Amino acid sequence: MLNDPRSHGLWERTAPAAPATAPLSGSVQADVVIVGAGYTGLSAALHLAESGVSAVVVEAVEIGFGGAGRNVGLVNAGMWVMPDQLVSTLGPVYGERLIELLGNAPRAVFDLITKHGIACEDERAGTLHCGVGPAGLRELEQRAAIWQKRGAPVRLLDARETAEKVGTTAYTGSLLDLRAGTIQPLAYARGLATAAIAAGARIFTGSPVQAASRTGGKWQVKTPDGSVTADWVVVATDAYSIGPWVQLRTEQVHLPYFNLATEPLSDAMQRAILPERQGVWDTKSVLSSYRFDRLGRLVFGSVGALRGTGTAVHRAWAQRSLAALFPQLGPVRFESEWYGQIGMTKDNLPRFHRLDRNVIGFSGYNGRGIAPGTVLGRCLAEHITGKLPEAEMPLPSTTPEPVSGRAVQEAVYEYGAQATHLIGARLPGKI
Ligand SMILES: Cc1cc2nc3c(=O)[nH]c(=O)nc-3n(C[C@H](O)[C@H](O)[C@H](O)COP(=O)(O)OP(=O)(O)OC[C@H]3O[C@@H](n4cnc5c(N)ncnc54)[C@H](O)[C@@H]3O)c2cc1C
């Protein structure tokens, strides 16, 4: 997008076309204006339109321009912090409510995909969180115990079972989560947009919201060539927020994450590596992730930005790490490479903001936005239609709190990942 091959990479090359949309021009009226066409905004639009509410989405660039078109495509259950940490941070009422909602969130994604016939390469075989070293295995044992106590369908696999499922002996064990799976993330965003339009929503792209004001009990948001007047504003701009809601940006630390996609692997190689097509990530602090796309390209990623010296450092590390994980692969060529920014919050939990009267939004997904964005977008729609009162929302509403030392933390993420990858995977058996 924007002629940048490193923004959406493989996903832009292989997603079905987006529905036809145009920039906003002139004055438009609606019940709700939604700013941002990622999962949160599109799910809100779809659910509002299905309830008979007139919804208009205004997107600065294109459908899925933000995290929705750049991510790994792991449809995870829960946040990555331990479930018990949600309860200790949010208290029992909100903590338990959020765990319940997010634990079932992948099912909500897959149900929407089925209901609307969204072609997005969905694989529903679960995910494998893979343990590196004894400490990694201990972390997984703890996670397994916590989730199993809550009745979640997760299973701790030993090193042998893990090697059978993944095709490498690099791991000490893994946690198989059968609630989860993978999708082609941009295809899912475009499919949600198509479904929302079919239900009656209107979507305008190339239309950055530059100002918002309230007069006579109505909100008016302005783009370069038009405006939308509505009773409610949904702010669904998360880590790619520009324009009037910059405070969302200042409460997040951006963590860069890149992906490299190989050419389609041979059938034999696809049977040897992840034969059941789970999505994988590991327990390293500078973590790695991988999954297949539908044609058998291995999408391999980690923390880091593909710019400056980072591009060559991360690419060379990925070659070494893949060779250590899967020596049977031989040398690989990467067909596409891209990266994006993940919005991290102080406590690694998302936020529900009431930014003004009738201006609401969820953000801060900490790298877990596919399933959470989908169900929390639905919650915004239900709140607006009166089905979900504020007291029953999955999070309390908070005011954005700027993080101090943000620029330093972001530099540490970007250059720390480069330093780790510069020296990483150089010793035999190290990934
Ligand atoms: C590299 C990477 C890997 C990730 N991996 C995963 C993963 O495997 N699994 C997972 O669940 N999550 C993952 N995530 C996180 C996930 O992609 C995000 O949490 C998710 O996209 C958030 O959805 P959203 O709709 O809230 O925001 P976004 O998808 O970021 O959409 C926000 C949209 O708002 C638009 N916008 C901003 N300001 C304005 C304005 N003023 N006017 C109009 N439009 C505006 C932007 O252009 C953008 O399109 C990853 C993220 C990245 C970057």
The ligand as a Tripos MOL2 file, in Angstrom:
@<TRIPOS>MOLECULE
LIG
   53    58     1     0     0
SMALL
NO_CHARGES

@<TRIPOS>ATOM
      1 C1          3.5770   -6.8660   12.6590 C.3       1 LIG1
      2 C2          2.3800   -7.1420   13.5340 C.ar      1 LIG1
      3 C3          2.1090   -8.4460   13.9170 C.ar      1 LIG1
      4 C4          0.9470   -8.7130   14.6860 C.ar      1 LIG1
      5 N1          0.5930  -10.0190   14.9030 N.ar      1 LIG1
      6 C5         -0.6260  -10.2950   15.4380 C.ar      1 LIG1
      7 C6         -1.1140  -11.6260   15.4860 C.ar      1 LIG1
      8 O1         -0.4990  -12.5650   14.9980 O.2       1 LIG1
      9 N2         -2.3120  -11.8350   16.0980 N.ar      1 LIG1
     10 C7         -3.0680  -10.8190   16.5890 C.ar      1 LIG1
     11 O2         -4.1470  -11.0660   17.1250 O.2       1 LIG1
     12 N3         -2.6500   -9.5330   16.5150 N.ar      1 LIG1
     13 C8         -1.4690   -9.2420   15.9360 C.ar      1 LIG1
     14 N4         -1.0590   -7.9500   15.7970 N.ar      1 LIG1
     15 C9         -1.9090   -6.8590   16.3540 C.3       1 LIG1
     16 C10        -3.1010   -6.5320   15.4690 C.3       1 LIG1
     17 O3         -2.7300   -6.4310   14.1160 O.3       1 LIG1
     18 C11        -3.7210   -5.2110   15.9390 C.3       1 LIG1
     19 O4         -3.9410   -5.3050   17.3140 O.3       1 LIG1
     20 C12        -5.0260   -4.9370   15.2230 C.3       1 LIG1
     21 O5         -4.7900   -4.7080   13.8550 O.3       1 LIG1
     22 C13        -5.7560   -3.7500   15.8550 C.3       1 LIG1
     23 O6         -6.9340   -3.5500   15.0990 O.3       1 LIG1
     24 P1         -7.6070   -2.1360   15.0570 P.3       1 LIG1
     25 O7         -8.7440   -2.2380   14.1380 O.co2     1 LIG1
     26 O8         -7.9000   -1.6730   16.4390 O.co2     1 LIG1
     27 O9         -6.4840   -1.1390   14.4840 O.3       1 LIG1
     28 P2         -5.7290   -1.1630   13.0910 P.3       1 LIG1
     29 O10        -5.8590   -2.4560   12.4150 O.co2     1 LIG1
     30 O11        -4.3370   -0.6710   13.3420 O.co2     1 LIG1
     31 O12        -6.5270   -0.0960   12.2340 O.3       1 LIG1
     32 C14        -6.5280    1.2760   12.5690 C.3       1 LIG1
     33 C15        -6.8920    2.0540   11.3100 C.3       1 LIG1
     34 O13        -7.1900    3.4130   11.6790 O.3       1 LIG1
     35 C16        -6.7690    4.2300   10.6010 C.3       1 LIG1
     36 N5         -6.6510    5.6050   11.1080 N.ar      1 LIG1
     37 C17        -5.8020    6.1000   12.0350 C.ar      1 LIG1
     38 N6         -6.0200    7.4110   12.2630 N.ar      1 LIG1
     39 C18        -7.0450    7.7730   11.4440 C.ar      1 LIG1
     40 C19        -7.7340    8.9980   11.1970 C.ar      1 LIG1
     41 N7         -7.4100   10.1380   11.8330 N.pl3     1 LIG1
     42 N8         -8.7340    9.0110   10.2750 N.ar      1 LIG1
     43 C20        -9.0940    7.8710    9.6210 C.ar      1 LIG1
     44 N9         -8.4650    6.6850    9.8330 N.ar      1 LIG1
     45 C21        -7.4620    6.6260   10.7220 C.ar      1 LIG1
     46 C22        -5.4550    3.6180   10.1740 C.3       1 LIG1
     47 O14        -5.0880    4.0320    8.8720 O.3       1 LIG1
     48 C23        -5.7650    2.1270   10.2920 C.3       1 LIG1
     49 O15        -6.2020    1.5610    9.0720 O.3       1 LIG1
     50 C24         0.1120   -7.6490   15.1070 C.ar      1 LIG1
     51 C25         0.4250   -6.3180   14.7410 C.ar      1 LIG1
     52 C26         1.5300   -6.0680   13.9450 C.ar      1 LIG1
     53 C27         1.8190   -4.6560   13.5380 C.3       1 LIG1
@<TRIPOS>BOND
     1     1     2 1
     2     2     3 ar
     3     2    52 ar
     4     3     4 ar
     5     4     5 ar
     6     4    50 ar
     7     5     6 ar
     8     6     7 ar
     9     6    13 1
    10     7     8 2
    11     7     9 ar
    12     9    10 ar
    13    10    11 2
    14    10    12 ar
    15    12    13 ar
    16    13    14 ar
    17    14    15 1
    18    14    50 ar
    19    15    16 1
    20    16    17 1
    21    16    18 1
    22    18    19 1
    23    18    20 1
    24    20    21 1
    25    20    22 1
    26    22    23 1
    27    23    24 1
    28    24    25 2
    29    24    26 1
    30    24    27 1
    31    27    28 1
    32    28    29 2
    33    28    30 1
    34    28    31 1
    35    31    32 1
    36    32    33 1
    37    33    34 1
    38    33    48 1
    39    34    35 1
    40    35    36 1
    41    35    46 1
    42    36    37 ar
    43    36    45 ar
    44    37    38 ar
    45    38    39 ar
    46    39    40 ar
    47    39    45 ar
    48    40    41 1
    49    40    42 ar
    50    42    43 ar
    51    43    44 ar
    52    44    45 ar
    53    46    47 1
    54    46    48 1
    55    48    49 1
    56    50    51 ar
    57    51    52 ar
    58    52    53 1
@<TRIPOS>SUBSTRUCTURE
     1 LIG1         1 GROUP 0 **** ****
